Amino acid sequence: MTDTAETTAAQGPTLEAALAALQAQADPERADGMAAYHKVDRPYLGVPNPVLNDLARDWRAELTLEARIALAAGLWHTNIHEARVVAAKLLTQARIRPDDAAVWWLICSWVPQFDAWAIADHVCTAGQRRIMADLTRLDEVEAWTTHDHLWTKRAALVMTLGLTKANHPSAAERAARERVLGWAAGYVSDQRWFIQKAVAWWLRDLSKHDALAVTAFLQTHGDEMRPFARKEAGKYLADAG
């Protein structure tokens, strides 16, 4: 290997190389099935998620943070399903140093472009890590709760799911949890399936760690929720009791 090639390899893939790596794993038959399933008009390659996980893991290790942000932005811009998923995975990391505005800004810039659950959920997973690293970011997320765009409104709950996970939250995390429960209470009158599902998801996950809070929520707001969402939210309450 030449010195130039070694330098290029050490710096990680360019956008062109990353796209070539995705294309090398393409499966046209699987891509057709994915297009039919997701029902969103964009290119699909048919690359399975475990392969995307491996590529993102390797590229995270190879790239500087600045290069990783640039690659994620470039992959997202292609509008290819798998490229957008990998873009989100490149930014999914509990600890990012420095955790400045750049990663968070890029994640937030993608939210208004959400048009389906799969890509949205991958981005929200990346966003969860950044919110748990800096709870002041909830101030920006709160503005999404009254947004006309379905997927932006939904993202406010999906991107804060990290707050449901702790058995012993800190005082700040407990206050943030109560704040988002207040958002969820404001969502129950929105009967759209994806909104109801997001409320149910948040409550279901919280019930594993704070059954009393979810029981109280359902006693107050459960009658306003669609039956499927109310049932999903209380799925683990019997076990908790």
Buried (B, 14 or more C-beta within 10 A) or exposed (E): EEEEEEEBEEEBBBBEBBBEBBEEBEBEEBBEEBBEEBEBEBEBBBBEEEBBBEBBEEBBEBBEBEBBBBBBBBBBEBBBBBBBBBBBBBBBBEEBEEBEEBBBEBBBEBBEBBBBBBBBBBBBBBBBBBBBBEBEBBEBBBEBBEBEBBBBBBBBBBBBBBBBBBEEBEEEBBEBBEBBBEBBBEBBEBEEEBBBBBBBBBBBBBBBBBBEBBBEBBEEBBEBBBEEBBEBBBEBBEEBE
